[in-house]
Amino acid sequence: MPKTIIIGAGAAGCFCAIELKRRRPDMDVTIYEAGAKPLAKVAVTGGGRCNLTNSFAAISRLAEAYPRGEQVMKRALRAFSQQDTMEWFEREGVALLTQDDECVFPVSQDAMQIVRTLERLMRELGVKLVCNKKITSLSELDADCIVVTAGGNSKAALQAMLPPDIGITDTVPSLFTFKIADESLRSLMGTVAENVALSLAGTAFRSHGTLLVTDWGVSGPATLKLSSYAARYLADNAYRATMLVNWLDRPESEARQLLDDCISGNGKKFVANAHPEGITERLWQHLQQRAGLRGDLRWQELGSKGFNKLVSTLTADSYQITGRARFKEEFVTCGGVDLAGIDLNTLESKTHPGLFFAGEVLDIDAVTGGFNLQAAWSTGYVVACTIASEK
């Protein structure tokens, strides 16, 4: 009986095992998991609701979702797309809901429904699962094929496990929130700005979306996207950088026109009491103070100096990032197995036939919104199809 060993019982490993067993019922498929139970990260993803994929409708370029691994994901999504994922789970009895933000969740809003579905299928198909079994070196394994899906490991752990000629890029955190030292900003805890643009001064890293002010700094989709895009840069700079906030997500010329409209329509009103649409009163008062404007200043008294300062504050408000904070229970790693040594169509090692990789162990990671789990489903599927057709 041909034998395949899968290292890691996460989303990619379990999905790969299920698809492989369906195609090759005669194959011995065993998963070794270092933890006490399978699918531990799936159980907590999406705040325990499991954001299992995304419609991709709001993505114009794949690189917007996958800062690293775009070329692999182009191929993998052709083999098993987000629509395939939704149909796959719906066939297994999981009703799905696509939210307005294009994130896809089970209607039950319960991640354990996804976990139980995958566990059931593994049992029914005869996949062997061995938990509390940490594999530290592939040399201890005897199988026709080995699939490594142990994402989240350090570079040192991967180097110890894998053959020495397998390239590993440094692993650093991705998808995290920013610690900001500015007390005045943090005093706005709970404030939500719906449409902002974030950037890191002196770099090309940019993100757009909703910003949430927290008691430690900033969070929300815009922050998480920027942390993903700039993951390696921030790690290299000890998570110290200057964050620029465009509170309007508009160019300076439009911000100037917006303020001109405020002056013409509210000349005798206090600046504090008449503010541009889309900015809350609480945030506007903070920005007025950041611009150095008096609280009793009227719009008609603003003057060119005050006007320019307010434009600058609205479009390039500067804050110092002093560190990172973990995003809830979710943790994504930037880095892993170097894609240069992998056949991008089959995800098999170019130098070690029968050795495959899927999921986060590869140098593939994504922004928040279900894209990371989609990478797990798609790459696991590709590996299963390759092994089933070749072995």
N, C-alpha and C positions, 0 to 999 in steps of 0.2 A: 504494500500500500504506500503510495507516495505521501511524503510528510512535509507539511509547512508549519514552521514555528513563527508566531507573531509576538514581538516584544512590546508590550504596552496595551492595556485594555481600555484605552480611551475611545473617542469617537471614531478615529481613523482605523484603529486596530480591530474594534468590534465590527464595524461596518465591512471592512475588508474580509474578515472571517466569515460573515454571513453570506456575502456575495460569492466568495470562493466556494463555500460548501454547497451553495445552490447550483453552481456550475459543475462542481466536481464532488458529488456525494461520496465517491470512493476515496477521497483524500483525507488523511489524518491532519486535522487542523487544531493546533494547540496554541492558546494565548498565555503568556506569562506576564503577570502584573505584580509590580513591586508593592503596591498598596493592598489594603485589606479588602477592597471591593472594586469592581469595574465601574467605569464611567463616572468617576467622582466629580470631574470638572463639568460634565454635562449636567449633572444634578443641580449645580449652583449657577450655571450660566444664565444670563438674562435675568438676574435677580431671582433665580429659582423658577423662572417661567420658561426658559429655554428658547432663546432666539435662534432657531435652528437653521435659518437661511434668510435671504433677502430677495426681493423681486428684481433688484438691480435697475429698476426703472429710473432712479435718480442719479445713476452713474453714467457719465458720458465717456470716460476712459477707464479701462480696467485698473490702471495704475492708481486711480483715485481710491479704489478699495484695497488694492494690494501693492503697498509701497515696495515690497520685496517679493519676487516670485511671479511677476506678471506673466512672463512667457510660459512658465509651467501651467499657470492657471488658465491661460487661453486654450491650451491643449486639453487640460483636464475637464474644463467646462464644456468643451465640444463633446467629450465622451459621456459626461454626466453633469447636466446643467442644474441650475436652481429649480427649473420647472420639473425636471426628473426627480429631484429631491422631494418636492412637494407631492408629486404623484406617488412616489415610493411610500412615503409615510401615510398618505391617505388610503392607499391600498391595504395598509396594515391596520386600519381602523382609527388613525389619528386625524381628527378634523382640524383644519388649519385656518388661521386668520391672518390676512395681510393688513398691517396697520397703515395709517396715513403716511408714516415715515418710511414705508416700504419694508419694514422688518416683519418677518413671518414667525408666528408663535402658534403653539397648539391652542385651540379654542379653550381647552381646560385650564390654560395658564399654569400648567403644572409640568415642570421639567421631568418629574419622576414618571410621567406617562411615556416620555421618550426613552428613558432608562429601562422601564419595564418592557417596552416593546422590543428593544434590542436584546435584552436578557432572554426574553421568551423565545425569540427567533434562534438565538444561539443554542438554547436547550433543545428546541425542536429539531434543529439541524444536526445536532451532535458535535458542536464545537466544544472542545475541552478548554476549561478555564482554570488556571492555577494562580491563585492570589498569594500575596506575601512571598513572592518568589522574585528576587531582584537578580537580573542578569547583568553581570559586570564585564563579561567578555564573551564574544561570539564563539570563541574556541571551545567553550564547554557545551556547545550545542551540536546535535547531529540531525540534519534534516536536508531534504532536497532543496527547499527554499527557506529563506529567513526574511521576514519583513520587520523592519525596525520602525515602530511608531511611537517610541518613548519620547515625546516632546517635553520641553521644559527642563531638560537636563543641562548641566553646565558643559562648557567646552571640554574641560578635563575629564568629566564622566564619559562623554561621547568618545573621546580619544582613547580612553582605557577600554571601552567596549568594542570599538570598531577596529578593523585592520588599519595599520599605520599609514597606508597610502590614501585613505579616505580623507579628503579635505574637510575641515571644520572651520566655519567662520565664528568669531567670538559671539557668545550669546549674551544679550543684554535685555533688560525689561522693555516692553512696549505696552501701550494702553495704560497710562497712569495719569493722575491729576497733578497739578502744580501747586507747590507751596509758595506762597507770596508773603513777603515780610510786611508789606504795606498795611498798617492797622486801619487806615481809613477805608480801604477797599474791603477788608475782611469784616468791617462793621456793617457792611451791606449783606451779610450772610442771608441766604435765601432768595436774593434778588436774581431774577432770570432775565437775560437779554436775548431776545429771540433771534436776531439777525446781526451777528458780528463777524468780523474778519480778524483772525489772529496771525501773527507772524513773529519770527525771531529776528531781532535786529542783526544786520550784517549777513543774513543768509537768504536763501530762496524759499525757505519753508513757509508755507501758507496753509491756512484752513479756514473754513467758513461753517457757520451753524449757530446753534444755541450755546450760550455761555451761562453757567451757574456759579454764583459767588458762594463760597463756603466759609466755614470758620477757620480753615487753614489756607485758603487761597481760591483757586478756581477749578471747576469741573465742567461737566456737560459735554455734548458731542464735539463742539469746536475744539475744546481742550484735548479730548482723547484723540481726535484726528491728528492734531499737531504733535502730540506725544508719539504717535505711531510714525508719522512722516520723518520726525527728527530724532527717533529713538537712539540711533548710534551717535549722532552729533551731541545730544544731551549727555549721554553716557561718557563720551570722551571729554566733556567739559564739566564733569562732576555735578551735573544737574544744576548748573549755574548759567543763566542767560538773561537777556533783556527781552521781555515779551511786549510787543506792541499791539494795542487793541484799537481797532476801528469800530467804534460802537454803532455805526450806521451801516457798515459794510457797503460804503459808497466812496467813490473817488472824491478828492478834495474839492473839485469844482462843483460837484453836486451838494457837498456839505455847505459850501459858501452860499449857494443859491437857497438852500434850506434856511440858513440863518438870515439871509436877506428878506425872505418871506416873513420870518418871525418879526423882524424889525418893522417892516411895512405894515403888518397886521396887528402888531402889539406894542407900538412905539411907547405908549405911556404906561404900559404894564411893567411890573418888576420882572427881571430876567428869571428869577426863581419861580415865578408863577405861570410862565408861558414857555413851554418847551416843545421841541420837535416831536412829531408823532413817532411812536415806537420806543420811546425812552420813558421809563417810569419816573414819577416825581422824585422818588428817593434817589435813584441813580442820577437824575439831572442835578439835584442839589450837590451830590458828590462831585460831579464833573465841573459844576460852576466853581466849587472850591478849588478843584485841581487847576482850573484856569486862572485862579487868583482874583476872581471877581467878587466885589462886595455883595452882601446879601440884599442890600436895599437899592441896588443898581437897576435902573430902568433900561429897556431895550434901546430907546433913543439916545441914551447916554453912553452906550457901549464904546464907541470910538474905534478907530482902526486897530489900535494895539490890542484892545480887549477882544475885538472881532477875530483877529488873527490867532490870538491865544486860544480862543474857544474852538476855532476850526481845528487847530493842532491837537487840542485835547480830544475832540470828537473822533479824529481820524488816525491819530498816532499817539494814544495815551500809553505811557511807558511804565512798566512795572518789572521789578527784579524777581526772577525765579530763583528760589533758594534751595530747592530740593524737589523730590517727587513723593507722591503718596500713592499707595496701591489703590486700584479701582475695585472697590467692593471685594468679592471673593474671586473675581476673575483675574487671570494672569496670563499674559501672552508674551512669548519670547521672540525677540528679533535675533536672527542668526541660526546656526545649526549646520546640517550637512550641506556642503558647498554644491550648488547645482551644476557647476562645471564638470563634476565627475559623475553626473547622473544622465542617463538617457531620458530626455524630457518627454518622450512619447510613452515610455513604459515604466519610468521611475526605477529602473534597474541600474545597479552600479556598472559603470563602463569597464571596470577592472576586475570585478568579482561577480561572475555569472551566478544567478540564483539569490543574490542579495538585493533586496528592495527597500525602499523607504516611502513612507506616506505620513501625511499630517504635519504637525508642527515641528517634528524633528528635522524636517527640511528647512532650508533658509527661505521660508514662505511665511508671511504673516500679514494680517489685514487690520483695517480700522474696525471699530465697533459697529455692530449692526447685523450680525449673523454671517458675515463673510468668512470668519475663521472656521466656523463649523462647516460651512459649505466647502472650504478647502479640504477639510477632513473627509467629508463624504466623497468628494470628487476624486481625490488622490487615492483613497482606499479602494474605490471602485476600479480605477485604472489598474492598480496592482493586482486586484483579484482577477480581472479579465485577462491580464497578461499571463499570470501563473496558470490559470485554468486552461488557456489555449496552448501553452507550451509544455507543460509537465504531464 
